[in-house]
Each structure stands twice: as C-alpha cells, then as structure tokens.
Amino acid sequence: MRLASDKWGQLTDNFDITGSVKHQDSADNVEIAWPVIIGNLPDSGEVIDFGCGTGGFCHYLHELGFSVAGIDNSPGMLDVARKLFPQIRFYRSWDKSGCGDGTLDAVTCVMSLQFVQDVEDVLSRISKILKNGGRLIVATFNPDFISEGLKQGNFFSQENEGLYSFGDLKIPTYGRSEKEYIRMARERGLTHVRTYYPPFTQEFIEKYSPKYPTNVPEFMIMVFDKA
Ligand SMILES: C[S@@+](CC[C@H](N)C(=O)[O-])C[C@H]1O[C@@H](n2cnc3c(N)ncnc32)[C@H](O)[C@@H]1O
C-alpha cells in the first residue's frame, strides 16, 4: 500500500537495484559509494544498515557473509525490501530491531542521514548499539556537491536545510559539513578515522548520463570507530 505521507515509498523503483538496468539515483550508490564502504568494514560480524531503502546493500552484505539487518522508517521501502529479500530482517525502528546495546560490529548509513532532521539522536543511538571498537560508516552528500547543485539549479533548492528533488517530489534535506559530523560523533564517543570523496568516473558518466552534477564528488564517506 502506498501512503501519500510516505514520500520515500513513492521512490522504490529508483532504489530497487535488482533489475538489469540500475536507476541513476541508485547506480551512484552502488558503483561509487559501496566499494569504499565495503573496503572499510570489518571482514565479518553483525551489521545494521540504517536507511536501508529497498534493501540492496543489506543483501550485498548478506552475500558477503555478514549477519545483517536493515532499518528504514518508510513503509513503502520496507514492503519492497521484505519482498525482494525475505531472508533478511528489516525493521521500522531501532526499538523494533531488538538489538541490545554494545552488540553490533558496524552500522552503515548509505545516503540516509542527510534526510534525518534529528541526526544527533540517531548518532546517539548508533553509538550505544555499537560494540567498543565497532565501526560507523556514513555516506552522505559532499557539501560541495550541494553547492554545485544549487549553482546548476537542477537539484537542490536551498543550502543546508533545503529540498532535494526527485522529479516533482521534494524531500527535505539537511546538508552538514564534515566538521559538523566529526563534532557530533566525537561528542558521542565516536572517533573520526578518515573521510573519502570518491569522484565520478568517465565510464559512470557515459553509462548513466546523470541529471545531477558530476564535476564534483557527490559523496562524503566518513569512517568512525567507537573508542
Ligand atoms: C536516498 S534513500 C537511500 C536508500 C538506500 N540506503 C540506498 O542506498 O539505496 C534514503 C533512505 O533513508 C530513509 N530514511 C529517511 N529518513 C529516515 C529516518 N528518520 N529513519 C529511517 N530511515 C530514514 C528513507 O526512507 C530512504 O529509504
């Protein structure tokens, strides 16, 4: 069932990566962000993917041998994820996941935190649920990509707290700097390890002809460890 209030639930086709041709809104995540994230995860263990959408990244982690669950607050996204990947656990919230504090080896957030207004609350939750030595990986918008999108007038409508466009659908978006993330994480016992800004490749640009800016890196991928 599609609820009008569930904007993400109207975008499930954009984020379903199981078809033979990927949508350009998810191809960037898969081809540019995923390799960096995978390269920074432990070899195995318990992982939660926060803002998992239709579950493609959870499935990939599952195939790699991780014990994985997905959390997403969009009923539409979760419906699709559960249908596509019935072997994986998907939840609407942290509470429903039943994960105890200090139990997870890693949490991943693939292009989700920029859509969360109360991100400090989510970071507090993540810090609690990670084991000591556990890892958080956040892939989010590079602030320069937002500035470029505003300049080109094709993607964002306002700096920092703006709106991100998927066609006619506008989603509130909260652009934050690397410095801000590092501060918020540090205040919750999460130490910054490194940050990546992987560029678009010529091959990607030719393959997908993206409607978003490709002259600056889209992703800012930050790695944190719980002390
Ligand atoms: C751009 S999509 C990315 C989906 C997926 N991570 C991927 O890479 O295909 C953003 C996702 O974040 C989810 N999301 C946004 N705000 C959320 C919140 N407060 N709690 C949980 N999920 C949220 C949306 O429902 C949506 O599925």
The ligand as an ORCA input file, in Angstrom:
! r2SCAN-3c Opt
* xyz 0 1
  C      18.259      8.053     -0.713
  S      17.423      6.740      0.064
  C      18.767      5.593      0.209
  C      18.291      4.188      0.393
  C      19.421      3.149      0.459
  N      20.310      3.396      1.555
  C      20.163      3.061     -0.841
  O      21.347      3.392     -0.851
  O      19.555      2.667     -1.854
  C      17.215      7.332      1.730
  C      16.517      6.352      2.658
  O      16.571      6.870      4.000
  C      15.343      6.554      4.637
  N      15.127      7.449      5.787
  C      14.979      8.798      5.747
  N      14.772      9.274      6.999
  C      14.808      8.200      7.840
  C      14.655      8.041      9.260
  N      14.443      9.096     10.070
  N      14.732      6.793      9.784
  C      14.951      5.734      8.972
  N      15.096      5.822      7.624
  C      15.029      7.037      7.065
  C      14.314      6.727      3.541
  O      13.090      6.092      3.834
  C      15.034      6.144      2.336
  O      14.772      4.775      2.191
*
